[in-house]
Amino acid sequence: MKKVAKSILKDLKQGKDKKDRVMLYLDKDVRGRLKKFCSSEKIRMSDLVERIIEKFLDDITGK
């Protein structure tokens, strides 16, 4: 999982932007941890969540 996380962070820092708006509800503690991490890495939370979901779907669908 660490390898996947590193590749996600690398891609996010390069920046690719074609977005649609989606609302997500997160636990306050999870959101706080995510916000703190994204601030320290200087990336947007929405970009990180998008990449995580994308990798998950690729793994599930076998792409």
N, C-alpha and C positions, 0 to 999 in steps of 0.2 A: 504494500500500500504506500510506503514511503516513496517508492520510485514513481508511482502515479501522481502522488502529491507534488513531487518536485517538477514533473513535466507540466502539470497544470499551472503551477506558479510561473514557470518559465514562459509558457504561452501567454499568460495574462499580462506579464510585464512587457511583452512585445506589442500587445494591444490589437484587438480585432473588434470592430464595432458594427454589428447588424442586429439590433435589438427590438424585441416586442415586450410590452409591459405585462407582468404576471405578479399577482399578489401572493405572498407566502406568509404564513403565520408560524413563528418560531417561539419556542420556550424562551423566556427572558434571559435565563442563564446561558443558553446556547447562543443567543443573539449577542450577548455581551462578550462572550469568548470569541465569537466570530469577528465582531467589530474590532476588538483589541488586536487580534491576529492580523486582520486586513490593514489596520492602521500601521502596524509595525512593518508590514511588507509593502506598504504604499500601493495597494490594489483595492479595487472596489468590491464590496461584499457581493453585489449582484453578479459581477463577473465570475467570482469564485464559485458561487452557488450554481451558476449556469454550467461551468466546466465540470463540476462534480456530478451534476445530473446527466450531462452529456456522456461522461465516462461510464456512469452507471448503466445508462441505456445501451451504450455500445457493448458493454460486457453482457448484458441480459439478452440482447438481440443477436449477439455474435458478429457484430460489424467490426 
